[in-house]
Amino acid sequence: MFSVLRRVQKGHRKKVSSGRKLGIITKDFALYYKAYKLLSERGIPVYHGLPGDPIPLDVGIVLTSEEDAKYIDHPVKVVVRDDAPLEKYIEMAIALLGSKGSPEHIVIGIDPGEYPGFVVLSNGRILNAKNLKRPEDVGSEIKFFLNKYSPKTCVIKIGNLGGIYLYRILKSLVGIKARVEIVNEYSTSFKLRKTSDVLAAIRIAMRSGKEINVEEELNRMKIPDGVLKDIQRKSRLISNGRVTISRELALRVALGELSINEAIEVMLKKKDLRNSAPTRGH
């Protein structure tokens, strides 16, 4: 175990003008050492602590490991995973050290996916950044921030490459009073999608998009037949060939109403009922 660092030496470059610190909160000494070295080279003020320690108010962003993240209570966490070099996460953390600003106007950027990237910006400052657990959580998350900040205006910007996940996100936005735009990701964050959903969401939030009516867009969109067939194929594989879920259940899985395992259980129960039903004439 190593001690908590309250101060760090100055880097060779000039420190960022905001004066806010970047916190490295982790028990992983190797991660701390590598991250501290990269941040010091860039002149970023650093605070180091352990999961569970009180985090000073001047720590604007927390960099941590996937194992430690669940023990850290902070609104903006950058969780380092093995899917990209550490430098990418350092880049993200530095980008999140925003300038001061009043949240009278907020922009919400969303990178569609199984675990959507989600950011809230105001006047160039990132108020929150995270990955959500499922597409359906986007609507409730937006309502939370609208209630928290009561902004005069709000623009929701969503990437256009989400497929079925985009559909599920749009469903969660029904009834939310805000301007909604679809942003062409081919010209913005497409290359970032493999390394960071949150970075992609930041890029999306900073680009202009095409305004849409959510209800009209949902009526226009159709779930591709290939998506439903792929879900049925996966159900057959997961159940070891015991059952293939129906098209109706596959649609509910695609819409996020059921997990594929729940749909398999429904089909198995139906199959058991059919097998246990008495045969006519006996």
C-alpha positions in Angstrom: 0.0 0.0 0.0 1.3 3.5 -0.7 0.6 6.8 0.9 -1.8 9.5 -0.5 0.0 12.3 -2.3 -1.2 15.7 -1.4 1.2 17.6 -3.5 3.1 16.9 -6.7 6.1 18.5 -8.3 5.7 21.0 -11.1 6.1 19.7 -14.6 8.3 21.2 -17.2 5.4 22.9 -19.0 3.1 25.6 -17.8 0.2 24.3 -15.8 -3.4 24.6 -17.1 -4.9 28.0 -16.3 -8.1 26.5 -14.7 -6.2 25.6 -11.5 -8.3 22.4 -11.1 -6.6 19.2 -10.4 -6.9 15.8 -12.0 -7.3 13.1 -9.4 -5.7 9.7 -9.8 -7.7 7.6 -7.4 -6.6 3.9 -7.4 -4.8 1.2 -5.5 -3.0 0.2 -8.7 0.5 1.6 -8.2 1.5 0.8 -11.8 -1.5 2.7 -13.2 -0.7 5.6 -10.8 3.0 5.8 -11.8 2.3 5.7 -15.6 -0.6 8.2 -15.4 1.3 10.6 -13.1 4.3 10.6 -15.4 2.2 11.4 -18.5 0.3 14.1 -16.7 3.4 15.6 -15.2 5.0 15.9 -18.6 2.0 18.0 -19.7 2.1 20.2 -16.5 -1.3 19.0 -15.2 -1.8 19.4 -11.5 -2.4 16.0 -9.9 -4.0 14.7 -6.7 -3.5 11.1 -5.7 -5.8 9.2 -3.3 -7.2 5.8 -2.6 -10.7 4.5 -3.2 -12.9 5.6 -0.2 -10.8 8.6 0.7 -12.5 12.0 0.7 -11.9 13.8 -2.6 -10.9 17.5 -2.4 -13.3 20.0 -4.1 -10.5 21.2 -6.5 -10.4 17.7 -8.1 -12.4 18.2 -11.3 -11.8 14.8 -12.9 -11.0 11.4 -11.5 -8.8 8.8 -13.4 -9.2 5.3 -12.0 -9.1 1.6 -12.8 -12.1 -0.5 -13.6 -11.7 -2.4 -10.4 -11.6 0.8 -8.2 -14.3 2.8 -10.1 -17.3 1.3 -8.2 -15.8 2.5 -4.8 -15.4 6.1 -6.0 -18.2 8.8 -5.6 -17.4 11.5 -8.2 -19.5 13.0 -11.0 -16.8 12.7 -13.7 -14.8 9.5 -13.7 -12.5 8.3 -16.5 -12.2 4.5 -16.1 -9.1 3.0 -17.6 -9.7 -0.3 -19.4 -7.6 -2.5 -21.6 -9.4 -1.6 -24.9 -7.1 1.4 -25.6 -3.6 2.7 -24.7 -3.4 4.7 -21.4 -2.5 7.8 -23.5 -6.1 7.8 -24.9 -7.6 7.9 -21.4 -5.2 10.7 -20.4 -6.3 12.6 -23.5 -9.9 12.1 -22.4 -9.2 13.2 -18.8 -7.4 16.4 -20.0 -10.3 17.2 -22.3 -12.7 16.9 -19.4 -10.9 19.6 -17.5 -13.3 22.3 -18.7 -13.5 26.0 -18.1 -16.0 27.7 -15.8 -19.5 28.5 -17.1 -23.1 28.9 -16.1 -25.4 26.1 -17.1 -28.0 28.4 -18.6 -27.6 26.5 -21.9 -26.6 22.9 -22.0 -25.7 20.5 -24.8 -26.0 16.8 -24.3 -23.9 14.5 -26.5 -24.8 10.8 -26.9 -22.8 8.1 -28.7 -25.3 5.3 -29.3 -24.3 1.8 -28.4 -25.0 -1.0 -25.9 -23.4 1.2 -23.2 -24.0 4.7 -24.6 -21.4 7.4 -24.2 -23.1 10.4 -22.4 -21.8 13.9 -21.8 -23.3 17.2 -20.6 -21.6 20.4 -21.7 -22.2 24.1 -20.8 -20.2 27.0 -22.2 -17.3 24.7 -23.1 -17.3 23.0 -19.6 -18.1 19.4 -19.3 -20.5 19.0 -16.3 -20.7 15.2 -16.5 -19.3 12.3 -18.6 -20.0 8.6 -18.3 -21.1 5.4 -20.0 -24.7 4.4 -19.3 -25.7 0.9 -18.5 -28.3 0.6 -21.3 -29.8 2.8 -24.1 -33.1 3.1 -22.2 -31.3 5.0 -19.4 -30.6 8.0 -21.7 -34.0 9.6 -21.2 -34.1 9.4 -17.4 -30.5 10.7 -17.3 -31.4 13.7 -19.4 -34.4 14.4 -17.1 -32.2 14.3 -14.1 -29.9 17.0 -15.5 -32.8 19.1 -16.7 -34.2 19.1 -13.2 -30.8 19.7 -11.7 -29.8 22.7 -13.8 -33.1 24.0 -15.1 -31.4 25.4 -18.2 -33.0 28.0 -20.4 -32.2 25.9 -23.4 -31.1 22.3 -24.0 -29.9 20.6 -27.2 -29.6 16.8 -27.4 -27.2 15.6 -30.0 -27.0 11.9 -31.0 -24.7 10.1 -33.3 -26.3 8.5 -36.4 -24.5 5.1 -36.3 -26.3 3.5 -33.5 -28.7 1.2 -35.4 -31.2 -0.5 -33.0 -29.5 1.3 -30.1 -30.4 4.7 -31.7 -34.0 3.5 -31.9 -34.0 2.6 -28.2 -32.5 5.9 -27.2 -35.0 7.9 -29.2 -37.9 5.9 -27.5 -36.5 7.0 -24.2 -36.7 10.7 -25.3 -40.4 10.7 -26.0 -42.0 13.5 -24.0 -38.7 15.4 -23.2 -39.0 19.0 -24.2 -35.7 19.8 -25.9 -34.2 20.2 -29.3 -33.0 16.9 -30.7 -30.4 16.6 -33.4 -28.8 13.7 -35.3 -25.1 14.2 -36.0 -23.3 12.6 -38.9 -20.6 10.5 -37.2 -18.8 9.7 -40.5 -17.3 13.2 -40.5 -16.7 13.4 -36.7 -16.1 10.6 -34.2 -16.3 7.4 -36.3 -12.6 6.6 -35.8 -12.9 7.1 -32.1 -15.7 4.7 -31.5 -13.3 1.7 -30.9 -11.4 3.5 -28.2 -13.8 5.7 -26.3 -17.6 6.1 -26.3 -17.2 9.2 -24.1 -14.7 10.9 -26.4 -17.0 10.2 -29.3 -19.9 11.7 -27.3 -17.8 14.9 -26.7 -17.1 15.2 -30.4 -20.8 14.6 -31.2 -21.9 17.3 -28.7 -19.5 19.8 -30.3 -20.8 19.3 -33.9 -23.9 20.6 -35.7 -26.6 18.1 -36.5 -30.0 17.9 -38.3 -33.0 18.7 -36.1 -35.6 15.9 -35.9 -39.0 15.3 -34.4 -38.5 12.2 -32.2 -42.0 10.7 -32.7 -41.8 11.2 -36.5 -38.3 9.7 -36.6 -39.4 6.6 -34.6 -42.3 6.1 -37.0 -39.9 6.3 -40.0 -37.4 3.9 -38.6 -37.8 0.2 -39.0 -35.9 -2.5 -37.3 -34.0 -4.5 -40.0 -35.1 -8.0 -40.5 -31.5 -9.1 -40.3 -31.3 -7.8 -36.7 -34.2 -10.0 -35.6 -32.8 -13.0 -37.4 -29.5 -12.5 -35.7 -31.2 -12.3 -32.3 -33.0 -15.6 -33.1 -29.7 -17.2 -34.1 -28.1 -16.1 -30.9 -31.0 -17.5 -28.8 -30.4 -20.9 -30.5 -26.7 -20.8 -29.7 -27.2 -19.6 -26.1 -29.8 -22.3 -25.4 -27.5 -24.9 -26.9 -30.0 -25.6 -29.6 -33.0 -26.3 -27.3 -35.0 -23.4 -28.6 -35.2 -20.5 -31.1 -37.2 -17.6 -29.8 -40.1 -16.3 -31.9 -39.9 -13.2 -34.1 -42.1 -11.4 -31.6 -39.8 -12.1 -28.8 -36.8 -11.2 -30.9 -38.4 -7.8 -31.5 -38.9 -7.3 -27.8 -35.2 -8.1 -27.2 -34.2 -5.6 -29.9 -36.3 -2.9 -28.3 -34.8 -3.6 -24.9 -38.0 -4.8 -23.3 -36.5 -8.3 -22.6 -33.0 -9.7 -22.3 -32.2 -12.5 -24.7 -32.0 -14.9 -21.7 -35.5 -13.8 -20.5 -36.8 -14.4 -24.0 -35.3 -17.9 -24.0 -36.9 -18.7 -20.7 -40.3 -17.6 -22.1 -39.9 -20.0 -25.0 -38.7 -22.8 -22.9 -41.8 -22.5 -20.6 -44.1 -22.5 -23.6 -42.3 -25.6 -24.9 -42.6 -27.4 -21.6 -46.3 -26.5 -21.4 -46.9 -28.0 -24.9 -45.0 -31.1 -24.0 -46.9 -31.6 -20.8 -50.3 -31.0 -22.3 -52.5 -34.2 -22.5 -52.8 -35.7 -26.0 -56.3 -35.7 -27.5 -58.1 -39.1 -27.5 -56.3 -40.3 -24.4 
